[in-house]
Amino acid sequence: MATNNNSGSNKILVPAARQALNQMKFEIANELGMTNYDSMDKGNLPSRQNGYVGGYMTKRLVEMAQKNISGGGTGR
């Protein structure tokens, strides 16, 4: 298994995906009831709320990858 020397970093491996990932983050936060997530001070949010956004992003990205791998479309 490959190791990551930058553990804990949020480095985007495909820089062209940055805008799409940010859009996904804001959409998911909105779905979770955080309508102004883009302007919120994330440091003042409870870790549970920040974790929900990241967790749902991960879940959605895994779904998209599984659909892509299986030939089932774009994942949306």
N, CA, C and O atoms as a GROMACS GRO file, in nm:
protein
  304
    1MET      N    1   0.084  -0.117   0.000
    1MET     CA    2   0.000   0.000   0.000
    1MET      C    3   0.089   0.124   0.000
    1MET      O    4   0.188   0.130   0.073
    2ALA      N    5   0.054   0.220  -0.080
    2ALA     CA    6   0.130   0.345  -0.088
    2ALA      C    7   0.107   0.428   0.037
    2ALA      O    8  -0.002   0.427   0.095
    3THR      N    9   0.209   0.498   0.078
    3THR     CA   10   0.194   0.585   0.193
    3THR      C   11   0.192   0.729   0.147
    3THR      O   12   0.247   0.764   0.042
    4ASN      N   13   0.130   0.812   0.226
    4ASN     CA   14   0.119   0.953   0.195
    4ASN      C   15   0.205   1.031   0.293
    4ASN      O   16   0.176   1.032   0.412
    5ASN      N   17   0.309   1.095   0.244
    5ASN     CA   18   0.398   1.171   0.331
    5ASN      C   19   0.334   1.301   0.376
    5ASN      O   20   0.385   1.365   0.468
    6ASN      N   21   0.226   1.342   0.314
    6ASN     CA   22   0.156   1.465   0.349
    6ASN      C   23   0.026   1.435   0.421
    6ASN      O   24  -0.076   1.497   0.391
    7SER      N   25   0.026   1.340   0.514
    7SER     CA   26  -0.098   1.303   0.580
    7SER      C   27  -0.159   1.426   0.647
    7SER      O   28  -0.090   1.507   0.708
    8GLY      N   29  -0.290   1.436   0.633
    8GLY     CA   30  -0.361   1.548   0.690
    8GLY      C   31  -0.371   1.668   0.596
    8GLY      O   32  -0.437   1.766   0.630
    9SER      N   33  -0.307   1.661   0.481
    9SER     CA   34  -0.315   1.774   0.388
    9SER      C   35  -0.439   1.761   0.302
    9SER      O   36  -0.493   1.652   0.284
   10ASN      N   37  -0.484   1.872   0.249
   10ASN     CA   38  -0.599   1.873   0.160
   10ASN      C   39  -0.556   1.898   0.017
   10ASN      O   40  -0.628   1.963  -0.059
   11LYS      N   41  -0.442   1.846  -0.020
   11LYS     CA   42  -0.389   1.867  -0.154
   11LYS      C   43  -0.480   1.798  -0.256
   11LYS      O   44  -0.512   1.680  -0.244
   12ILE      N   45  -0.520   1.874  -0.356
   12ILE     CA   46  -0.603   1.820  -0.462
   12ILE      C   47  -0.511   1.759  -0.567
   12ILE      O   48  -0.424   1.828  -0.621
   13LEU      N   49  -0.530   1.632  -0.595
   13LEU     CA   50  -0.443   1.560  -0.687
   13LEU      C   51  -0.468   1.599  -0.832
   13LEU      O   52  -0.378   1.591  -0.916
   14VAL      N   53  -0.589   1.641  -0.863
   14VAL     CA   54  -0.624   1.686  -0.998
   14VAL      C   55  -0.671   1.831  -0.985
   14VAL      O   56  -0.789   1.855  -0.960
   15PRO      N   57  -0.580   1.927  -1.003
   15PRO     CA   58  -0.615   2.068  -0.980
   15PRO      C   59  -0.736   2.115  -1.059
   15PRO      O   60  -0.808   2.204  -1.013
   16ALA      N   61  -0.760   2.059  -1.176
   16ALA     CA   62  -0.876   2.099  -1.256
   16ALA      C   63  -1.008   2.064  -1.188
   16ALA      O   64  -1.112   2.117  -1.226
   17ALA      N   65  -1.005   1.977  -1.088
   17ALA     CA   66  -1.126   1.935  -1.018
   17ALA      C   67  -1.161   2.027  -0.901
   17ALA      O   68  -1.266   2.010  -0.839
   18ARG      N   69  -1.076   2.124  -0.870
   18ARG     CA   70  -1.097   2.208  -0.753
   18ARG      C   71  -1.234   2.275  -0.753
   18ARG      O   72  -1.306   2.270  -0.653
   19GLN      N   73  -1.272   2.338  -0.864
   19GLN     CA   74  -1.398   2.409  -0.870
   19GLN      C   75  -1.517   2.313  -0.852
   19GLN      O   76  -1.612   2.345  -0.780
   20ALA      N   77  -1.512   2.197  -0.916
   20ALA     CA   78  -1.621   2.100  -0.903
   20ALA      C   79  -1.631   2.049  -0.760
   20ALA      O   80  -1.742   2.030  -0.710
   21LEU      N   81  -1.518   2.026  -0.693
   21LEU     CA   82  -1.521   1.979  -0.555
   21LEU      C   83  -1.577   2.086  -0.462
   21LEU      O   84  -1.655   2.055  -0.372
   22ASN      N   85  -1.539   2.212  -0.484
   22ASN     CA   86  -1.594   2.320  -0.402
   22ASN      C   87  -1.744   2.332  -0.423
   22ASN      O   88  -1.818   2.351  -0.327
   23GLN      N   89  -1.789   2.321  -0.548
   23GLN     CA   90  -1.933   2.327  -0.577
   23GLN      C   91  -2.006   2.212  -0.507
   23GLN      O   92  -2.112   2.232  -0.449
   24MET      N   93  -1.948   2.093  -0.512
   24MET     CA   94  -2.008   1.978  -0.445
   24MET      C   95  -2.017   2.003  -0.295
   24MET      O   96  -2.119   1.973  -0.232
   25LYS      N   97  -1.911   2.059  -0.238
   25LYS     CA   98  -1.909   2.087  -0.094
   25LYS      C   99  -2.023   2.181  -0.056
   25LYS      O  100  -2.093   2.158   0.043
   26PHE      N  101  -2.042   2.288  -0.134
   26PHE     CA  102  -2.147   2.384  -0.103
   26PHE      C  103  -2.286   2.325  -0.124
   26PHE      O  104  -2.377   2.355  -0.047
   27GLU      N  105  -2.302   2.243  -0.226
   27GLU     CA  106  -2.431   2.177  -0.249
   27GLU      C  107  -2.466   2.084  -0.133
   27GLU      O  108  -2.579   2.083  -0.085
   28ILE      N  109  -2.369   2.006  -0.088
   28ILE     CA  110  -2.393   1.912   0.021
   28ILE      C  111  -2.423   1.988   0.150
   28ILE      O  112  -2.514   1.951   0.224
   29ALA      N  113  -2.347   2.093   0.178
   29ALA     CA  114  -2.372   2.174   0.297
   29ALA      C  115  -2.513   2.232   0.293
   29ALA      O  116  -2.582   2.236   0.394
   30ASN      N  117  -2.554   2.277   0.176
   30ASN     CA  118  -2.689   2.331   0.160
   30ASN      C  119  -2.793   2.223   0.188
   30ASN      O  120  -2.893   2.249   0.255
   31GLU      N  121  -2.771   2.102   0.135
   31GLU     CA  122  -2.863   1.991   0.160
   31GLU      C  123  -2.872   1.958   0.308
   31GLU      O  124  -2.975   1.911   0.356
   32LEU      N  125  -2.763   1.983   0.381
   32LEU     CA  126  -2.759   1.955   0.524
   32LEU      C  127  -2.810   2.073   0.608
   32LEU      O  128  -2.805   2.070   0.731
   33GLY      N  129  -2.858   2.177   0.541
   33GLY     CA  130  -2.916   2.291   0.612
   33GLY      C  131  -2.819   2.403   0.643
   33GLY      O  132  -2.855   2.496   0.716
   34MET      N  133  -2.698   2.397   0.591
   34MET     CA  134  -2.600   2.503   0.613
   34MET      C  135  -2.597   2.590   0.487
   34MET      O  136  -2.508   2.575   0.403
   35THR      N  137  -2.694   2.679   0.475
   35THR     CA  138  -2.716   2.753   0.351
   35THR      C  139  -2.607   2.854   0.319
   35THR      O  140  -2.590   2.888   0.202
   36ASN      N  141  -2.534   2.901   0.416
   36ASN     CA  142  -2.428   2.999   0.390
   36ASN      C  143  -2.290   2.942   0.423
   36ASN      O  144  -2.204   3.012   0.476
   37TYR      N  145  -2.271   2.816   0.391
   37TYR     CA  146  -2.147   2.746   0.426
   37TYR      C  147  -2.023   2.811   0.365
   37TYR      O  148  -1.917   2.813   0.427
   38ASP      N  149  -2.037   2.864   0.244
   38ASP     CA  150  -1.921   2.923   0.178
   38ASP      C  151  -1.869   3.047   0.251
   38ASP      O  152  -1.751   3.080   0.240
   39SER      N  153  -1.956   3.116   0.324
   39SER     CA  154  -1.912   3.236   0.396
   39SER      C  155  -1.895   3.213   0.546
   39SER      O  156  -1.858   3.305   0.618
   40MET      N  157  -1.922   3.092   0.593
   40MET     CA  158  -1.908   3.061   0.736
   40MET      C  159  -1.762   3.051   0.776
   40MET      O  160  -1.677   3.014   0.695
   41ASP      N  161  -1.734   3.084   0.900
   41ASP     CA  162  -1.602   3.060   0.958
   41ASP      C  163  -1.602   2.914   1.003
   41ASP      O  164  -1.658   2.880   1.107
   42LYS      N  165  -1.538   2.829   0.924
   42LYS     CA  166  -1.539   2.684   0.952
   42LYS      C  167  -1.477   2.651   1.086
   42LYS      O  168  -1.509   2.548   1.146
   43GLY      N  169  -1.388   2.738   1.135
   43GLY     CA  170  -1.326   2.716   1.265
   43GLY      C  171  -1.423   2.728   1.380
   43GLY      O  172  -1.397   2.678   1.490
   44ASN      N  173  -1.535   2.795   1.357
   44ASN     CA  174  -1.636   2.811   1.462
   44ASN      C  175  -1.748   2.707   1.453
   44ASN      O  176  -1.836   2.702   1.539
   45LEU      N  177  -1.743   2.624   1.349
   45LEU     CA  178  -1.844   2.518   1.336
   45LEU      C  179  -1.804   2.398   1.421
   45LEU      O  180  -1.685   2.368   1.433
   46PRO      N  181  -1.901   2.331   1.480
   46PRO     CA  182  -1.868   2.207   1.550
   46PRO      C  183  -1.808   2.106   1.454
   46PRO      O  184  -1.846   2.100   1.337
   47SER      N  185  -1.716   2.026   1.501
   47SER     CA  186  -1.651   1.927   1.414
   47SER      C  187  -1.753   1.831   1.355
   47SER      O  188  -1.732   1.778   1.246
   48ARG      N  189  -1.861   1.808   1.425
   48ARG     CA  190  -1.964   1.719   1.372
   48ARG      C  191  -2.021   1.773   1.241
   48ARG      O  192  -2.039   1.698   1.146
   49GLN      N  193  -2.049   1.904   1.236
   49GLN     CA  194  -2.104   1.963   1.114
   49GLN      C  195  -2.003   1.959   1.000
   49GLN      O  196  -2.037   1.921   0.888
   50ASN      N  197  -1.879   1.996   1.028
   50ASN     CA  198  -1.776   1.988   0.925
   50ASN      C  199  -1.757   1.844   0.880
   50ASN      O  200  -1.736   1.818   0.761
   51GLY      N  201  -1.764   1.751   0.973
   51GLY     CA  202  -1.748   1.610   0.941
   51GLY      C  203  -1.860   1.557   0.853
   51GLY      O  204  -1.836   1.474   0.765
   52TYR      N  205  -1.982   1.606   0.877
   52TYR     CA  206  -2.093   1.565   0.792
   52TYR      C  207  -2.068   1.604   0.648
   52TYR      O  208  -2.088   1.523   0.557
   53VAL      N  209  -2.023   1.727   0.626
   53VAL     CA  210  -1.999   1.773   0.489
   53VAL      C  211  -1.892   1.687   0.424
   53VAL      O  212  -1.912   1.638   0.312
   54GLY      N  213  -1.780   1.667   0.491
   54GLY     CA  214  -1.672   1.584   0.435
   54GLY      C  215  -1.714   1.440   0.416
   54GLY      O  216  -1.678   1.377   0.317
   55GLY      N  217  -1.790   1.387   0.510
   55GLY     CA  218  -1.837   1.248   0.500
   55GLY      C  219  -1.930   1.227   0.383
   55GLY      O  220  -1.919   1.128   0.310
   56TYR      N  221  -2.024   1.321   0.364
   56TYR     CA  222  -2.116   1.308   0.252
   56TYR      C  223  -2.044   1.329   0.119
   56TYR      O  224  -2.078   1.267   0.019
   57MET      N  225  -1.943   1.417   0.118
   57MET     CA  226  -1.863   1.434  -0.004
   57MET      C  227  -1.795   1.303  -0.040
   57MET      O  228  -1.796   1.260  -0.155
   58THR      N  229  -1.735   1.240   0.059
   58THR     CA  230  -1.666   1.113   0.037
   58THR      C  231  -1.762   1.007  -0.013
   58THR      O  232  -1.732   0.934  -0.107
   59LYS      N  233  -1.879   1.000   0.050
   59LYS     CA  234  -1.979   0.902   0.010
   59LYS      C  235  -2.021   0.924  -0.136
   59LYS      O  236  -2.032   0.828  -0.213
   60ARG      N  237  -2.044   1.049  -0.173
   60ARG     CA  238  -2.087   1.079  -0.309
   60ARG      C  239  -1.975   1.050  -0.410
   60ARG      O  240  -2.002   0.999  -0.518
   61LEU      N  241  -1.851   1.083  -0.373
   61LEU     CA  242  -1.739   1.056  -0.464
   61LEU      C  243  -1.719   0.906  -0.483
   61LEU      O  244  -1.687   0.862  -0.594
   62VAL      N  245  -1.737   0.828  -0.378
   62VAL     CA  246  -1.725   0.682  -0.391
   62VAL      C  247  -1.836   0.629  -0.481
   62VAL      O  248  -1.811   0.543  -0.565
   63GLU      N  249  -1.959   0.680  -0.464
   63GLU     CA  250  -2.068   0.638  -0.552
   63GLU      C  251  -2.036   0.670  -0.697
   63GLU      O  252  -2.058   0.587  -0.786
   64MET      N  253  -1.984   0.791  -0.721
   64MET     CA  254  -1.950   0.831  -0.858
   64MET      C  255  -1.843   0.739  -0.916
   64MET      O  256  -1.852   0.699  -1.032
   65ALA      N  257  -1.743   0.707  -0.836
   65ALA     CA  258  -1.636   0.618  -0.883
   65ALA      C  259  -1.689   0.479  -0.914
   65ALA      O  260  -1.652   0.418  -1.014
   66GLN      N  261  -1.775   0.428  -0.827
   66GLN     CA  262  -1.831   0.295  -0.849
   66GLN      C  263  -1.913   0.291  -0.977
   66GLN      O  264  -1.905   0.195  -1.054
   67LYS      N  265  -1.993   0.395  -1.000
   67LYS     CA  266  -2.073   0.400  -1.124
   67LYS      C  267  -1.982   0.411  -1.245
   67LYS      O  268  -2.007   0.348  -1.348
   68ASN      N  269  -1.878   0.490  -1.233
   68ASN     CA  270  -1.783   0.507  -1.344
   68ASN      C  271  -1.713   0.377  -1.375
   68ASN      O  272  -1.699   0.340  -1.492
   69ILE      N  273  -1.668   0.307  -1.273
   69ILE     CA  274  -1.598   0.180  -1.291
   69ILE      C  275  -1.689   0.074  -1.353
   69ILE      O  276  -1.646  -0.006  -1.436
   70SER      N  277  -1.815   0.076  -1.310
   70SER     CA  278  -1.908  -0.026  -1.359
   70SER      C  279  -1.970   0.012  -1.494
   70SER      O  280  -2.047  -0.064  -1.552
   71GLY      N  281  -1.936   0.132  -1.542
   71GLY     CA  282  -1.993   0.176  -1.669
   71GLY      C  283  -2.132   0.231  -1.654
   71GLY      O  284  -2.206   0.239  -1.753
   72GLY      N  285  -2.170   0.269  -1.534
   72GLY     CA  286  -2.306   0.314  -1.507
   72GLY      C  287  -2.329   0.462  -1.519
   72GLY      O  288  -2.431   0.509  -1.469
   73GLY      N  289  -2.244   0.537  -1.582
   73GLY     CA  290  -2.271   0.679  -1.603
   73GLY      C  291  -2.177   0.769  -1.527
   73GLY      O  292  -2.070   0.728  -1.483
   74THR      N  293  -2.221   0.894  -1.512
   74THR     CA  294  -2.136   0.998  -1.453
   74THR      C  295  -2.148   1.003  -1.302
   74THR      O  296  -2.065   1.069  -1.238
   75GLY      N  297  -2.245   0.938  -1.242
   75GLY     CA  298  -2.256   0.939  -1.098
   75GLY      C  299  -2.352   1.042  -1.044
   75GLY      O  300  -2.363   1.058  -0.923
   76ARG      N  301  -2.422   1.112  -1.131
   76ARG     CA  302  -2.516   1.213  -1.084
   76ARG      C  303  -2.654   1.182  -1.129
   76ARG      O  304  -2.748   1.256  -1.099
   0.00000   0.00000   0.00000
